[in-house]
């Protein structure tokens, strides 16, 4: 996908009603800082809006619970970018993680956000060696690009992290395309917390 113009991205990310394409176009047209690239930017905004609408019709931009592990495997191998939360409903930390992922899902429609109860996927729990919950895996083309165990590597301390912290971590894993809620401070902090897992331990299930 071509690099999105920064002005177009700003209009899209600040919009409160992404279903209203006319409002988005008006926002771009009325911007006093708009330069000679007006037509190009309007075309790009229209193209991006159309693409977003098509992807949302395929359940992108939502946070969906999958009940069957075979269905989950099919989704992660057929979708380029995918975030999966392995959870138990009675775990408070899993509910906290759910809240952050629920916030990120509609902002990042290029990525599928999924959750599955560990009791419904015993094979994957064993194969992926999931022992601590919550466990969030980021998949790129069906191969694990990052693994978040509990709240490890998020925020200033183990028990405090923000949606921005989680977004920064997922951006670093390559499962999100661009920052939409994250600030420079959070991104800088996450870059310093480099994942020490061996690249050879990718959790693919092909």
PyMOL commands that place a pseudoatom at each C-alpha (Angstrom):
pseudoatom trace, name=CA, resn=UNK, resi=1, chain=A, elem=C, hetatm=0, pos=[0.000, 0.000, 0.000]
pseudoatom trace, name=CA, resn=UNK, resi=2, chain=A, elem=C, hetatm=0, pos=[1.309, 3.465, -0.915]
pseudoatom trace, name=CA, resn=UNK, resi=3, chain=A, elem=C, hetatm=0, pos=[2.482, 5.744, 1.888]
pseudoatom trace, name=CA, resn=UNK, resi=4, chain=A, elem=C, hetatm=0, pos=[-0.462, 7.733, 3.197]
pseudoatom trace, name=CA, resn=UNK, resi=5, chain=A, elem=C, hetatm=0, pos=[-0.032, 11.513, 2.985]
pseudoatom trace, name=CA, resn=UNK, resi=6, chain=A, elem=C, hetatm=0, pos=[0.473, 12.900, 6.500]
pseudoatom trace, name=CA, resn=UNK, resi=7, chain=A, elem=C, hetatm=0, pos=[-2.323, 15.466, 6.062]
pseudoatom trace, name=CA, resn=UNK, resi=8, chain=A, elem=C, hetatm=0, pos=[-4.759, 12.794, 4.865]
pseudoatom trace, name=CA, resn=UNK, resi=9, chain=A, elem=C, hetatm=0, pos=[-3.776, 10.544, 7.760]
pseudoatom trace, name=CA, resn=UNK, resi=10, chain=A, elem=C, hetatm=0, pos=[-4.340, 13.398, 10.206]
pseudoatom trace, name=CA, resn=UNK, resi=11, chain=A, elem=C, hetatm=0, pos=[-7.835, 14.072, 8.855]
pseudoatom trace, name=CA, resn=UNK, resi=12, chain=A, elem=C, hetatm=0, pos=[-8.742, 10.379, 9.030]
pseudoatom trace, name=CA, resn=UNK, resi=13, chain=A, elem=C, hetatm=0, pos=[-7.356, 9.858, 12.524]
pseudoatom trace, name=CA, resn=UNK, resi=14, chain=A, elem=C, hetatm=0, pos=[-9.028, 12.944, 14.001]
pseudoatom trace, name=CA, resn=UNK, resi=15, chain=A, elem=C, hetatm=0, pos=[-12.422, 12.222, 12.453]
pseudoatom trace, name=CA, resn=UNK, resi=16, chain=A, elem=C, hetatm=0, pos=[-15.198, 11.386, 14.921]
pseudoatom trace, name=CA, resn=UNK, resi=17, chain=A, elem=C, hetatm=0, pos=[-17.469, 9.988, 12.207]
pseudoatom trace, name=CA, resn=UNK, resi=18, chain=A, elem=C, hetatm=0, pos=[-15.546, 7.964, 9.658]
pseudoatom trace, name=CA, resn=UNK, resi=19, chain=A, elem=C, hetatm=0, pos=[-18.779, 6.932, 7.933]
pseudoatom trace, name=CA, resn=UNK, resi=20, chain=A, elem=C, hetatm=0, pos=[-19.313, 10.493, 6.620]
pseudoatom trace, name=CA, resn=UNK, resi=21, chain=A, elem=C, hetatm=0, pos=[-17.012, 10.807, 3.636]
pseudoatom trace, name=CA, resn=UNK, resi=22, chain=A, elem=C, hetatm=0, pos=[-18.349, 14.269, 2.699]
pseudoatom trace, name=CA, resn=UNK, resi=23, chain=A, elem=C, hetatm=0, pos=[-17.399, 15.609, 6.115]
pseudoatom trace, name=CA, resn=UNK, resi=24, chain=A, elem=C, hetatm=0, pos=[-13.893, 14.200, 5.741]
pseudoatom trace, name=CA, resn=UNK, resi=25, chain=A, elem=C, hetatm=0, pos=[-13.501, 15.754, 2.292]
pseudoatom trace, name=CA, resn=UNK, resi=26, chain=A, elem=C, hetatm=0, pos=[-14.776, 19.117, 3.569]
pseudoatom trace, name=CA, resn=UNK, resi=27, chain=A, elem=C, hetatm=0, pos=[-12.280, 18.963, 6.415]
pseudoatom trace, name=CA, resn=UNK, resi=28, chain=A, elem=C, hetatm=0, pos=[-9.431, 18.521, 3.959]
pseudoatom trace, name=CA, resn=UNK, resi=29, chain=A, elem=C, hetatm=0, pos=[-10.700, 21.111, 1.459]
pseudoatom trace, name=CA, resn=UNK, resi=30, chain=A, elem=C, hetatm=0, pos=[-11.188, 23.787, 4.103]
pseudoatom trace, name=CA, resn=UNK, resi=31, chain=A, elem=C, hetatm=0, pos=[-7.759, 23.356, 5.650]
pseudoatom trace, name=CA, resn=UNK, resi=32, chain=A, elem=C, hetatm=0, pos=[-5.854, 26.665, 5.220]
pseudoatom trace, name=CA, resn=UNK, resi=33, chain=A, elem=C, hetatm=0, pos=[-2.518, 24.855, 5.144]
pseudoatom trace, name=CA, resn=UNK, resi=34, chain=A, elem=C, hetatm=0, pos=[-3.499, 22.852, 2.054]
pseudoatom trace, name=CA, resn=UNK, resi=35, chain=A, elem=C, hetatm=0, pos=[-0.992, 23.397, -0.759]
pseudoatom trace, name=CA, resn=UNK, resi=36, chain=A, elem=C, hetatm=0, pos=[-0.808, 22.551, -4.454]
pseudoatom trace, name=CA, resn=UNK, resi=37, chain=A, elem=C, hetatm=0, pos=[-1.350, 18.845, -3.794]
pseudoatom trace, name=CA, resn=UNK, resi=38, chain=A, elem=C, hetatm=0, pos=[-5.061, 19.457, -3.091]
pseudoatom trace, name=CA, resn=UNK, resi=39, chain=A, elem=C, hetatm=0, pos=[-6.434, 17.142, -5.799]
pseudoatom trace, name=CA, resn=UNK, resi=40, chain=A, elem=C, hetatm=0, pos=[-3.972, 14.368, -5.025]
pseudoatom trace, name=CA, resn=UNK, resi=41, chain=A, elem=C, hetatm=0, pos=[-4.854, 14.502, -1.331]
pseudoatom trace, name=CA, resn=UNK, resi=42, chain=A, elem=C, hetatm=0, pos=[-8.597, 14.497, -2.013]
pseudoatom trace, name=CA, resn=UNK, resi=43, chain=A, elem=C, hetatm=0, pos=[-8.231, 11.438, -4.237]
pseudoatom trace, name=CA, resn=UNK, resi=44, chain=A, elem=C, hetatm=0, pos=[-6.135, 9.671, -1.617]
pseudoatom trace, name=CA, resn=UNK, resi=45, chain=A, elem=C, hetatm=0, pos=[-8.666, 10.470, 1.105]
pseudoatom trace, name=CA, resn=UNK, resi=46, chain=A, elem=C, hetatm=0, pos=[-11.491, 9.094, -1.032]
pseudoatom trace, name=CA, resn=UNK, resi=47, chain=A, elem=C, hetatm=0, pos=[-9.491, 5.939, -1.804]
pseudoatom trace, name=CA, resn=UNK, resi=48, chain=A, elem=C, hetatm=0, pos=[-8.607, 5.423, 1.872]
pseudoatom trace, name=CA, resn=UNK, resi=49, chain=A, elem=C, hetatm=0, pos=[-12.203, 5.949, 2.957]
pseudoatom trace, name=CA, resn=UNK, resi=50, chain=A, elem=C, hetatm=0, pos=[-13.447, 3.398, 0.412]
pseudoatom trace, name=CA, resn=UNK, resi=51, chain=A, elem=C, hetatm=0, pos=[-10.812, 0.876, 1.470]
pseudoatom trace, name=CA, resn=UNK, resi=52, chain=A, elem=C, hetatm=0, pos=[-11.687, 1.335, 5.142]
pseudoatom trace, name=CA, resn=UNK, resi=53, chain=A, elem=C, hetatm=0, pos=[-15.388, 0.793, 4.430]
pseudoatom trace, name=CA, resn=UNK, resi=54, chain=A, elem=C, hetatm=0, pos=[-14.660, -2.416, 2.500]
pseudoatom trace, name=CA, resn=UNK, resi=55, chain=A, elem=C, hetatm=0, pos=[-12.425, -3.795, 5.248]
pseudoatom trace, name=CA, resn=UNK, resi=56, chain=A, elem=C, hetatm=0, pos=[-14.929, -2.958, 7.970]
pseudoatom trace, name=CA, resn=UNK, resi=57, chain=A, elem=C, hetatm=0, pos=[-17.543, -4.931, 6.042]
pseudoatom trace, name=CA, resn=UNK, resi=58, chain=A, elem=C, hetatm=0, pos=[-15.217, -7.930, 6.550]
pseudoatom trace, name=CA, resn=UNK, resi=59, chain=A, elem=C, hetatm=0, pos=[-15.176, -7.398, 10.353]
pseudoatom trace, name=CA, resn=UNK, resi=60, chain=A, elem=C, hetatm=0, pos=[-11.965, -5.413, 10.387]
pseudoatom trace, name=CA, resn=UNK, resi=61, chain=A, elem=C, hetatm=0, pos=[-12.131, -2.624, 12.949]
pseudoatom trace, name=CA, resn=UNK, resi=62, chain=A, elem=C, hetatm=0, pos=[-13.915, -4.857, 15.474]
pseudoatom trace, name=CA, resn=UNK, resi=63, chain=A, elem=C, hetatm=0, pos=[-12.784, -6.934, 18.441]
pseudoatom trace, name=CA, resn=UNK, resi=64, chain=A, elem=C, hetatm=0, pos=[-14.261, -10.396, 17.939]
pseudoatom trace, name=CA, resn=UNK, resi=65, chain=A, elem=C, hetatm=0, pos=[-14.296, -13.504, 20.099]
pseudoatom trace, name=CA, resn=UNK, resi=66, chain=A, elem=C, hetatm=0, pos=[-13.560, -16.735, 18.234]
pseudoatom trace, name=CA, resn=UNK, resi=67, chain=A, elem=C, hetatm=0, pos=[-15.034, -19.879, 19.762]
pseudoatom trace, name=CA, resn=UNK, resi=68, chain=A, elem=C, hetatm=0, pos=[-13.118, -22.528, 17.818]
pseudoatom trace, name=CA, resn=UNK, resi=69, chain=A, elem=C, hetatm=0, pos=[-9.341, -22.921, 17.555]
pseudoatom trace, name=CA, resn=UNK, resi=70, chain=A, elem=C, hetatm=0, pos=[-9.499, -24.238, 13.991]
pseudoatom trace, name=CA, resn=UNK, resi=71, chain=A, elem=C, hetatm=0, pos=[-11.366, -21.090, 12.936]
pseudoatom trace, name=CA, resn=UNK, resi=72, chain=A, elem=C, hetatm=0, pos=[-8.733, -19.015, 14.711]
pseudoatom trace, name=CA, resn=UNK, resi=73, chain=A, elem=C, hetatm=0, pos=[-5.909, -20.764, 12.853]
pseudoatom trace, name=CA, resn=UNK, resi=74, chain=A, elem=C, hetatm=0, pos=[-7.655, -20.153, 9.545]
pseudoatom trace, name=CA, resn=UNK, resi=75, chain=A, elem=C, hetatm=0, pos=[-8.122, -16.459, 10.324]
pseudoatom trace, name=CA, resn=UNK, resi=76, chain=A, elem=C, hetatm=0, pos=[-4.535, -15.870, 11.392]
pseudoatom trace, name=CA, resn=UNK, resi=77, chain=A, elem=C, hetatm=0, pos=[-3.137, -17.618, 8.317]
pseudoatom trace, name=CA, resn=UNK, resi=78, chain=A, elem=C, hetatm=0, pos=[-5.514, -15.903, 5.857]
pseudoatom trace, name=CA, resn=UNK, resi=79, chain=A, elem=C, hetatm=0, pos=[-5.183, -12.401, 7.338]
pseudoatom trace, name=CA, resn=UNK, resi=80, chain=A, elem=C, hetatm=0, pos=[-1.976, -10.423, 6.890]
pseudoatom trace, name=CA, resn=UNK, resi=81, chain=A, elem=C, hetatm=0, pos=[-2.077, -8.611, 10.244]
pseudoatom trace, name=CA, resn=UNK, resi=82, chain=A, elem=C, hetatm=0, pos=[-3.705, -10.145, 13.292]
pseudoatom trace, name=CA, resn=UNK, resi=83, chain=A, elem=C, hetatm=0, pos=[-3.674, -9.612, 17.065]
pseudoatom trace, name=CA, resn=UNK, resi=84, chain=A, elem=C, hetatm=0, pos=[-4.958, -12.486, 19.225]
pseudoatom trace, name=CA, resn=UNK, resi=85, chain=A, elem=C, hetatm=0, pos=[-5.711, -12.288, 22.938]
pseudoatom trace, name=CA, resn=UNK, resi=86, chain=A, elem=C, hetatm=0, pos=[-5.733, -15.644, 24.747]
pseudoatom trace, name=CA, resn=UNK, resi=87, chain=A, elem=C, hetatm=0, pos=[-7.847, -15.085, 27.853]
pseudoatom trace, name=CA, resn=UNK, resi=88, chain=A, elem=C, hetatm=0, pos=[-9.923, -16.509, 30.686]
pseudoatom trace, name=CA, resn=UNK, resi=89, chain=A, elem=C, hetatm=0, pos=[-13.154, -14.650, 31.472]
pseudoatom trace, name=CA, resn=UNK, resi=90, chain=A, elem=C, hetatm=0, pos=[-12.643, -14.726, 35.246]
pseudoatom trace, name=CA, resn=UNK, resi=91, chain=A, elem=C, hetatm=0, pos=[-9.148, -13.165, 35.108]
pseudoatom trace, name=CA, resn=UNK, resi=92, chain=A, elem=C, hetatm=0, pos=[-9.209, -9.456, 35.946]
pseudoatom trace, name=CA, resn=UNK, resi=93, chain=A, elem=C, hetatm=0, pos=[-6.012, -8.766, 33.986]
pseudoatom trace, name=CA, resn=UNK, resi=94, chain=A, elem=C, hetatm=0, pos=[-7.599, -10.305, 30.896]
pseudoatom trace, name=CA, resn=UNK, resi=95, chain=A, elem=C, hetatm=0, pos=[-10.533, -7.900, 31.279]
pseudoatom trace, name=CA, resn=UNK, resi=96, chain=A, elem=C, hetatm=0, pos=[-8.081, -4.984, 31.483]
pseudoatom trace, name=CA, resn=UNK, resi=97, chain=A, elem=C, hetatm=0, pos=[-6.327, -6.143, 28.304]
pseudoatom trace, name=CA, resn=UNK, resi=98, chain=A, elem=C, hetatm=0, pos=[-9.718, -6.534, 26.604]
pseudoatom trace, name=CA, resn=UNK, resi=99, chain=A, elem=C, hetatm=0, pos=[-10.500, -2.891, 27.304]
pseudoatom trace, name=CA, resn=UNK, resi=100, chain=A, elem=C, hetatm=0, pos=[-7.323, -1.653, 25.636]
pseudoatom trace, name=CA, resn=UNK, resi=101, chain=A, elem=C, hetatm=0, pos=[-7.722, -3.927, 22.594]
pseudoatom trace, name=CA, resn=UNK, resi=102, chain=A, elem=C, hetatm=0, pos=[-11.378, -2.888, 22.260]
pseudoatom trace, name=CA, resn=UNK, resi=103, chain=A, elem=C, hetatm=0, pos=[-10.182, 0.729, 22.023]
pseudoatom trace, name=CA, resn=UNK, resi=104, chain=A, elem=C, hetatm=0, pos=[-7.484, -0.005, 19.443]
pseudoatom trace, name=CA, resn=UNK, resi=105, chain=A, elem=C, hetatm=0, pos=[-9.541, -2.229, 17.120]
pseudoatom trace, name=CA, resn=UNK, resi=106, chain=A, elem=C, hetatm=0, pos=[-11.679, 0.474, 15.421]
pseudoatom trace, name=CA, resn=UNK, resi=107, chain=A, elem=C, hetatm=0, pos=[-8.647, 2.732, 14.971]
pseudoatom trace, name=CA, resn=UNK, resi=108, chain=A, elem=C, hetatm=0, pos=[-6.584, 0.071, 13.172]
pseudoatom trace, name=CA, resn=UNK, resi=109, chain=A, elem=C, hetatm=0, pos=[-8.900, -1.486, 10.599]
pseudoatom trace, name=CA, resn=UNK, resi=110, chain=A, elem=C, hetatm=0, pos=[-5.987, -2.992, 8.645]
pseudoatom trace, name=CA, resn=UNK, resi=111, chain=A, elem=C, hetatm=0, pos=[-5.444, -5.393, 11.545]
pseudoatom trace, name=CA, resn=UNK, resi=112, chain=A, elem=C, hetatm=0, pos=[-7.838, -8.086, 12.794]
pseudoatom trace, name=CA, resn=UNK, resi=113, chain=A, elem=C, hetatm=0, pos=[-8.280, -8.031, 16.583]
pseudoatom trace, name=CA, resn=UNK, resi=114, chain=A, elem=C, hetatm=0, pos=[-9.409, -11.399, 17.961]
pseudoatom trace, name=CA, resn=UNK, resi=115, chain=A, elem=C, hetatm=0, pos=[-9.815, -13.080, 21.344]
pseudoatom trace, name=CA, resn=UNK, resi=116, chain=A, elem=C, hetatm=0, pos=[-10.238, -16.721, 22.321]
pseudoatom trace, name=CA, resn=UNK, resi=117, chain=A, elem=C, hetatm=0, pos=[-10.937, -18.391, 25.646]
pseudoatom trace, name=CA, resn=UNK, resi=118, chain=A, elem=C, hetatm=0, pos=[-8.004, -20.704, 26.454]
pseudoatom trace, name=CA, resn=UNK, resi=119, chain=A, elem=C, hetatm=0, pos=[-10.505, -23.399, 27.437]
pseudoatom trace, name=CA, resn=UNK, resi=120, chain=A, elem=C, hetatm=0, pos=[-11.645, -23.494, 23.791]
pseudoatom trace, name=CA, resn=UNK, resi=121, chain=A, elem=C, hetatm=0, pos=[-8.169, -23.959, 22.327]
pseudoatom trace, name=CA, resn=UNK, resi=122, chain=A, elem=C, hetatm=0, pos=[-6.207, -26.617, 24.267]
pseudoatom trace, name=CA, resn=UNK, resi=123, chain=A, elem=C, hetatm=0, pos=[-4.144, -27.584, 21.211]
pseudoatom trace, name=CA, resn=UNK, resi=124, chain=A, elem=C, hetatm=0, pos=[-2.940, -24.022, 20.616]
pseudoatom trace, name=CA, resn=UNK, resi=125, chain=A, elem=C, hetatm=0, pos=[-2.282, -23.418, 24.295]
pseudoatom trace, name=CA, resn=UNK, resi=126, chain=A, elem=C, hetatm=0, pos=[0.040, -26.428, 24.286]
pseudoatom trace, name=CA, resn=UNK, resi=127, chain=A, elem=C, hetatm=0, pos=[1.655, -25.740, 20.898]
pseudoatom trace, name=CA, resn=UNK, resi=128, chain=A, elem=C, hetatm=0, pos=[2.260, -22.060, 21.633]
pseudoatom trace, name=CA, resn=UNK, resi=129, chain=A, elem=C, hetatm=0, pos=[3.328, -22.788, 25.233]
pseudoatom trace, name=CA, resn=UNK, resi=130, chain=A, elem=C, hetatm=0, pos=[0.866, -20.317, 26.723]
pseudoatom trace, name=CA, resn=UNK, resi=131, chain=A, elem=C, hetatm=0, pos=[1.304, -20.460, 30.494]
pseudoatom trace, name=CA, resn=UNK, resi=132, chain=A, elem=C, hetatm=0, pos=[0.594, -16.925, 31.753]
pseudoatom trace, name=CA, resn=UNK, resi=133, chain=A, elem=C, hetatm=0, pos=[-2.550, -14.890, 31.054]
pseudoatom trace, name=CA, resn=UNK, resi=134, chain=A, elem=C, hetatm=0, pos=[-3.317, -12.567, 29.505]
pseudoatom trace, name=CA, resn=UNK, resi=135, chain=A, elem=C, hetatm=0, pos=[-1.238, -13.588, 26.505]
pseudoatom trace, name=CA, resn=UNK, resi=136, chain=A, elem=C, hetatm=0, pos=[-1.384, -11.465, 23.354]
pseudoatom trace, name=CA, resn=UNK, resi=137, chain=A, elem=C, hetatm=0, pos=[0.206, -12.720, 20.144]
pseudoatom trace, name=CA, resn=UNK, resi=138, chain=A, elem=C, hetatm=0, pos=[0.794, -10.527, 17.101]
pseudoatom trace, name=CA, resn=UNK, resi=139, chain=A, elem=C, hetatm=0, pos=[0.754, -12.408, 13.794]
pseudoatom trace, name=CA, resn=UNK, resi=140, chain=A, elem=C, hetatm=0, pos=[2.068, -11.181, 10.449]
pseudoatom trace, name=CA, resn=UNK, resi=141, chain=A, elem=C, hetatm=0, pos=[1.222, -13.501, 7.556]
pseudoatom trace, name=CA, resn=UNK, resi=142, chain=A, elem=C, hetatm=0, pos=[0.447, -16.326, 9.978]
pseudoatom trace, name=CA, resn=UNK, resi=143, chain=A, elem=C, hetatm=0, pos=[3.764, -16.105, 11.844]
pseudoatom trace, name=CA, resn=UNK, resi=144, chain=A, elem=C, hetatm=0, pos=[4.139, -14.709, 15.345]
pseudoatom trace, name=CA, resn=UNK, resi=145, chain=A, elem=C, hetatm=0, pos=[5.902, -11.341, 15.300]
pseudoatom trace, name=CA, resn=UNK, resi=146, chain=A, elem=C, hetatm=0, pos=[5.559, -10.564, 19.006]
pseudoatom trace, name=CA, resn=UNK, resi=147, chain=A, elem=C, hetatm=0, pos=[4.239, -12.042, 22.254]
pseudoatom trace, name=CA, resn=UNK, resi=148, chain=A, elem=C, hetatm=0, pos=[3.013, -10.041, 25.240]
pseudoatom trace, name=CA, resn=UNK, resi=149, chain=A, elem=C, hetatm=0, pos=[2.939, -12.142, 28.407]
pseudoatom trace, name=CA, resn=UNK, resi=150, chain=A, elem=C, hetatm=0, pos=[0.785, -10.651, 31.143]
pseudoatom trace, name=CA, resn=UNK, resi=151, chain=A, elem=C, hetatm=0, pos=[1.570, -6.934, 31.201]
pseudoatom trace, name=CA, resn=UNK, resi=152, chain=A, elem=C, hetatm=0, pos=[5.292, -7.535, 30.681]
pseudoatom trace, name=CA, resn=UNK, resi=153, chain=A, elem=C, hetatm=0, pos=[7.082, -4.794, 28.741]
pseudoatom trace, name=CA, resn=UNK, resi=154, chain=A, elem=C, hetatm=0, pos=[4.147, -2.389, 28.917]
pseudoatom trace, name=CA, resn=UNK, resi=155, chain=A, elem=C, hetatm=0, pos=[4.185, 0.941, 30.744]
pseudoatom trace, name=CA, resn=UNK, resi=156, chain=A, elem=C, hetatm=0, pos=[6.474, 2.247, 33.455]
pseudoatom trace, name=CA, resn=UNK, resi=157, chain=A, elem=C, hetatm=0, pos=[5.638, -0.564, 35.848]
pseudoatom trace, name=CA, resn=UNK, resi=158, chain=A, elem=C, hetatm=0, pos=[4.203, -4.045, 35.507]
pseudoatom trace, name=CA, resn=UNK, resi=159, chain=A, elem=C, hetatm=0, pos=[0.724, -3.043, 36.657]
pseudoatom trace, name=CA, resn=UNK, resi=160, chain=A, elem=C, hetatm=0, pos=[0.271, 0.303, 34.924]
pseudoatom trace, name=CA, resn=UNK, resi=161, chain=A, elem=C, hetatm=0, pos=[0.075, 0.758, 31.183]
pseudoatom trace, name=CA, resn=UNK, resi=162, chain=A, elem=C, hetatm=0, pos=[-2.032, 2.760, 28.772]
pseudoatom trace, name=CA, resn=UNK, resi=163, chain=A, elem=C, hetatm=0, pos=[-3.632, 2.043, 25.423]
pseudoatom trace, name=CA, resn=UNK, resi=164, chain=A, elem=C, hetatm=0, pos=[-0.833, 4.133, 23.938]
pseudoatom trace, name=CA, resn=UNK, resi=165, chain=A, elem=C, hetatm=0, pos=[1.762, 1.839, 25.503]
pseudoatom trace, name=CA, resn=UNK, resi=166, chain=A, elem=C, hetatm=0, pos=[0.053, -1.215, 24.030]
pseudoatom trace, name=CA, resn=UNK, resi=167, chain=A, elem=C, hetatm=0, pos=[-0.233, 0.446, 20.620]
pseudoatom trace, name=CA, resn=UNK, resi=168, chain=A, elem=C, hetatm=0, pos=[3.474, 1.314, 20.675]
pseudoatom trace, name=CA, resn=UNK, resi=169, chain=A, elem=C, hetatm=0, pos=[4.372, -2.304, 21.463]
pseudoatom trace, name=CA, resn=UNK, resi=170, chain=A, elem=C, hetatm=0, pos=[2.182, -3.627, 18.638]
pseudoatom trace, name=CA, resn=UNK, resi=171, chain=A, elem=C, hetatm=0, pos=[3.645, -1.049, 16.243]
pseudoatom trace, name=CA, resn=UNK, resi=172, chain=A, elem=C, hetatm=0, pos=[7.124, -2.274, 17.108]
pseudoatom trace, name=CA, resn=UNK, resi=173, chain=A, elem=C, hetatm=0, pos=[5.976, -5.819, 16.358]
pseudoatom trace, name=CA, resn=UNK, resi=174, chain=A, elem=C, hetatm=0, pos=[4.885, -4.696, 12.883]
pseudoatom trace, name=CA, resn=UNK, resi=175, chain=A, elem=C, hetatm=0, pos=[1.245, -5.694, 13.307]
pseudoatom trace, name=CA, resn=UNK, resi=176, chain=A, elem=C, hetatm=0, pos=[-0.078, -2.100, 13.145]
pseudoatom trace, name=CA, resn=UNK, resi=177, chain=A, elem=C, hetatm=0, pos=[0.596, 0.229, 10.208]
pseudoatom trace, name=CA, resn=UNK, resi=178, chain=A, elem=C, hetatm=0, pos=[0.918, 3.606, 11.927]
pseudoatom trace, name=CA, resn=UNK, resi=179, chain=A, elem=C, hetatm=0, pos=[0.453, 5.299, 15.289]
pseudoatom trace, name=CA, resn=UNK, resi=180, chain=A, elem=C, hetatm=0, pos=[-3.022, 6.687, 15.893]
pseudoatom trace, name=CA, resn=UNK, resi=181, chain=A, elem=C, hetatm=0, pos=[-3.068, 7.272, 19.644]
pseudoatom trace, name=CA, resn=UNK, resi=182, chain=A, elem=C, hetatm=0, pos=[0.586, 7.006, 20.607]
pseudoatom trace, name=CA, resn=UNK, resi=183, chain=A, elem=C, hetatm=0, pos=[2.813, 9.937, 21.555]
pseudoatom trace, name=CA, resn=UNK, resi=184, chain=A, elem=C, hetatm=0, pos=[6.507, 10.332, 20.910]
pseudoatom trace, name=CA, resn=UNK, resi=185, chain=A, elem=C, hetatm=0, pos=[7.367, 9.697, 24.570]
pseudoatom trace, name=CA, resn=UNK, resi=186, chain=A, elem=C, hetatm=0, pos=[5.609, 6.342, 24.618]
pseudoatom trace, name=CA, resn=UNK, resi=187, chain=A, elem=C, hetatm=0, pos=[7.162, 5.299, 21.315]
pseudoatom trace, name=CA, resn=UNK, resi=188, chain=A, elem=C, hetatm=0, pos=[10.635, 6.220, 22.566]
pseudoatom trace, name=CA, resn=UNK, resi=189, chain=A, elem=C, hetatm=0, pos=[10.097, 4.227, 25.748]
pseudoatom trace, name=CA, resn=UNK, resi=190, chain=A, elem=C, hetatm=0, pos=[8.872, 1.152, 23.866]
pseudoatom trace, name=CA, resn=UNK, resi=191, chain=A, elem=C, hetatm=0, pos=[11.820, 1.232, 21.466]
pseudoatom trace, name=CA, resn=UNK, resi=192, chain=A, elem=C, hetatm=0, pos=[14.145, 0.932, 24.433]
pseudoatom trace, name=CA, resn=UNK, resi=193, chain=A, elem=C, hetatm=0, pos=[12.333, -2.206, 25.603]
pseudoatom trace, name=CA, resn=UNK, resi=194, chain=A, elem=C, hetatm=0, pos=[13.538, -4.410, 22.771]
pseudoatom trace, name=CA, resn=UNK, resi=195, chain=A, elem=C, hetatm=0, pos=[12.108, -7.884, 22.639]
pseudoatom trace, name=CA, resn=UNK, resi=196, chain=A, elem=C, hetatm=0, pos=[14.813, -10.356, 23.700]
pseudoatom trace, name=CA, resn=UNK, resi=197, chain=A, elem=C, hetatm=0, pos=[13.095, -13.451, 22.360]
pseudoatom trace, name=CA, resn=UNK, resi=198, chain=A, elem=C, hetatm=0, pos=[15.137, -15.488, 19.905]
pseudoatom trace, name=CA, resn=UNK, resi=199, chain=A, elem=C, hetatm=0, pos=[13.897, -14.906, 16.363]
pseudoatom trace, name=CA, resn=UNK, resi=200, chain=A, elem=C, hetatm=0, pos=[13.982, -18.647, 15.878]
pseudoatom trace, name=CA, resn=UNK, resi=201, chain=A, elem=C, hetatm=0, pos=[11.186, -19.116, 18.413]
pseudoatom trace, name=CA, resn=UNK, resi=202, chain=A, elem=C, hetatm=0, pos=[8.443, -17.741, 16.171]
pseudoatom trace, name=CA, resn=UNK, resi=203, chain=A, elem=C, hetatm=0, pos=[5.107, -19.166, 17.209]
pseudoatom trace, name=CA, resn=UNK, resi=204, chain=A, elem=C, hetatm=0, pos=[3.677, -20.064, 13.813]
pseudoatom trace, name=CA, resn=UNK, resi=205, chain=A, elem=C, hetatm=0, pos=[1.276, -22.968, 13.581]
pseudoatom trace, name=CA, resn=UNK, resi=206, chain=A, elem=C, hetatm=0, pos=[1.786, -24.043, 9.985]
for i in range(1, 206): cmd.bond("trace and resi %d" % i, "trace and resi %d" % (i + 1))
show_as sticks, trace
zoom trace
